Every structure is written in C-alpha cells, then in structure tokens.
C-alpha cells in the first residue's frame, strides 16, 4: 500500500509520469525503464501494436477464407479510425479536442461522472469498436444485394437451360436433315433430278423467307401503292386531255 501511494504521489508531481498516466493508465507504473515522454510513448505503442496487428491479420485471414465478407470495408475503416485516434491521443501534449471540448463538458453539465482521461477515452473507443463490429455482422447481411449463393444458383440454372436448348437445337437440325433426306429419297439414283429438287427447294425457302420478312412485305406494299397511284394519275391526265 505504501508503494502504491508513493508511486501515485510521484505520478501526480512528475509532469512526465502524469503525461504517461493520462494516456496509458495505471499500467505505466510498471514501465521501469521509461524516463522521458518519448520512452513512455514508445513503450505504450509497443504494447498496443499487437492488438491492431493481430486484428488486421485476423480480418485479412478470415476474408481470404471467405468469412466476414459482409461489411468488410467498414471493419477496416473502423479499425483504422481507432488506431489513428489512439496514435493522435498518446502523441499530443494536450487532450483530444473531442474529449476536452465535447465529451467532458457534456458530462460535467448533465451528469455527476468525472471527466474522462485520455486512456479512459481510448478504452471506451475500443469497446465501441467491438460493438460496431458486432453491429456490422448483424446488419450488413440484411442490406447486402441479392447475389452470392442465390446469384450462383441462378447462373447455374441459366447455363443448364442453355445447354438444354443447345441439345434440342442439335436434335432439331439432325431431324431436319433426316426429313430432307427422306423427301429426296425418290431422286437418290438420279443425280440430275436430285440437284434440281434441291435447287427448287432452296428457291422456295428463300422466297418464303422473303415474303414473310416484315421489311420486304412493307416495301412491296409501298411499291404497289405507288404503282396504283401512278396509274390513277395517268388516267386522270388522259381524261383531261380529252
């Protein structure tokens, strides 16, 4: 008890230790090798680095394995914001503006809670980040576009239908060739007649396709209308001349 009281008194009186205590909490009392503010900052960062490095490796590994895909970007953003806030807090000679200008004044006016020290604000920020991670895990899948496994199943079904259509098309082509061969079977021994039959069949198919084509039909209709109108004009001109 005597040692703790003595260390606490030294911390309050020594500006360097007071600086370290405000930013790193009571754990700085165990850092015997630290003498200056730089020593305490380096020691504090060294002890905090494994937390952020481990968290980053964990998220990268799980993302590589296919887990934690929903809201992955916001997890990295949250981790980067917390890390930047801690680096800013422990390396500045003053309290963070959000703590000294917003949080502590609000607490002093609305509650009886004592003002937060920087290390307490950092601890609170880490807890909030954990809550944000949990919220992302719960909410991100709800706002994720319909895709993933459902999209994969849809693509697989579409590919299966395309394969079926391809098989049906090949079967129809084979059946058409068989029927054509059956129709031409009477001319099989007569090469000349078989050739003429093929040519006539091709000509019929071409004419049929041309007649059924909407563009060709429209052009024929316009030509007939122009011819009819020209005939009427000629008849009218002949009548006037008489």
TIPAGU-324949 format. One record per residue (C-alpha): residue in three letters; x, y, z. Coordinates in steps of 0.25 Angstrom, whole numbers, plus 2048, in hexadecimal, padded with zeros to 3 digits. Example, Ala and Ser with C-alpha at 12.3 -4.5 7.8 and 13.67 -1.06 7.14 Angstrom:
ALA8317EE81FSER8377FC81D
***
This chain:
UNK800800800UNK80B809803UNK8128077F6UNK8058097EEUNK8038167F6UNK81181B7F3UNK8108177E4UNK80381F7E3UNK80982B7EAUNK81582B7E1UNK80C8297D5UNK8048367D9UNK81083E7DCUNK81983A7D0UNK8148407C3UNK81A8357BAUNK81382A7C2UNK8068327C3UNK8068337B4UNK8088247B3UNK7FE8217BDUNK7F38297B6UNK7F68227A9UNK7F98137ADUNK7F38127BBUNK7F880B7C7UNK8008017BFUNK80A80B7BCUNK80F80A7CBUNK8157FC7C7UNK81E8027BCUNK82A8047C4UNK8338067B8UNK82C8137B3UNK8318217B7UNK82C82A7ADUNK81F82D7A6UNK825826799UNK82981A7A1UNK81A8197A6UNK81481B799UNK81D811792UNK81A80779DUNK80B80979CUNK80B80878DUNK8137FB78EUNK8097F5797UNK7FD7FA78FUNK8037F6781UNK8007E6783UNK7F17EA785UNK7F07F1778UNK7F97E8770UNK7F27DB775UNK7E57E1772UNK7E97E5764UNK7EF7D7761UNK7E27D0767UNK7D97D875EUNK7E27D6751UNK7E37C7754UNK7D47C6756UNK7D17CE74AUNK7DB7C5742UNK7D47B8747UNK7C67BE743UNK7C17C2750UNK7BD7D0755UNK7BA7D5747UNK7AE7DE74BUNK7B37EC74FUNK7C27E874DUNK7C57F6749UNK7BF7FD755UNK7C67F475EUNK7D37F8759UNK7CF807759UNK7CB805768UNK7D87FF76CUNK7E080A764UNK7D881576BUNK7DA80F779UNK7E980D776UNK7EA81B771UNK7E382177DUNK7EC819787UNK7F881E780UNK7F382C780UNK7EF82B78FUNK7FD826794UNK80682E78CUNK80083C78FUNK80384579BUNK7F484879CUNK7E784179EUNK7E083D791UNK7D684978DUNK7CB83F78DUNK7CD83C79BUNK7D08497A0UNK7C6851798UNK7BB847797UNK7BA83B7A0UNK7BF8417ADUNK7B784E7ADUNK7AB8467AAUNK7AE83C7B5UNK7B08477BFUNK7A384E7BBUNK79A8437BAUNK79F8387C4UNK7A88367D0UNK7B282E7C8UNK7C08337CAUNK7C78387BDUNK7CE82D7B5UNK7DD82C7B4UNK7E38287A6UNK7E581A7AAUNK7D78187AEUNK7D281E7A1UNK7DB81479AUNK7D58097A1UNK7C780E79FUNK7CB80F790UNK7D080178FUNK7C37FC795UNK7BB80478CUNK7C37FE780UNK7BF7F0785UNK7B07F4785UNK7B27F9777UNK7B87EC772UNK7AC7E4779UNK7A27EE772UNK7A97EC765UNK7A87DD766UNK7997DE769UNK7957E9760UNK79E7E8753UNK7977DB74EUNK78A7E274FUNK78E7ED745UNK7977E473CUNK7917E472EUNK78B7D772AUNK7977CF724UNK7A17C6729UNK79B7B872AUNK78E7BC724UNK7957C2718UNK79E7B6717UNK7917AD716UNK78A7B670CUNK7977B6703UNK7977A7704UNK7897A5701UNK78A7AE6F5UNK7977A76F0UNK78F79A6F1UNK78379F6E9UNK78D7A46DEUNK7937966DEUNK7857906DCUNK78279A6D1UNK78F7966CAUNK78C7876CBUNK77E78A6C5UNK7837926BAUNK78D7886B6UNK78277D6B7UNK7797866AEUNK7847886A4UNK7867796A3UNK7777766A2UNK776781697UNK78177B68FUNK77B76D690UNK76E77268BUNK774779680UNK77C76C67CUNK76E76567DUNK76876F673UNK77376E66AUNK77475F66AUNK76C75D65DUNK777764656UNK78275E65CUNK786756650UNK784761647UNK78F76C64AUNK789776640UNK77B775646UNK780775654UNK788782651UNK77C78964AUNK774785656UNK77E78B660UNK77E798658UNK76F799657UNK76E796666UNK7797A1669UNK7727AB660UNK7647A8667UNK76B7AA674UNK7717B7670UNK7647BC66AUNK75D7B8677UNK7667BF680UNK7667CC677UNK7577CC677UNK7567CA686UNK7607D5689UNK7597E168EUNK7627EB687UNK7607E467AUNK7517E467BUNK7517F367FUNK75A7F6673UNK7517EE669UNK7447F566FUNK74A80366DUNK74E7FF65FUNK7407FA65CUNK73A807661UNK744810659UNK74080864DUNK73180964FUNK733818652UNK73B81A645UNK73081263DUNK72581B643UNK72E82863FUNK72F823631UNK72182062FUNK71D82E635UNK72783462BUNK72182D61FUNK713831623UNK717840624UNK71E83F616UNK71183A610
***
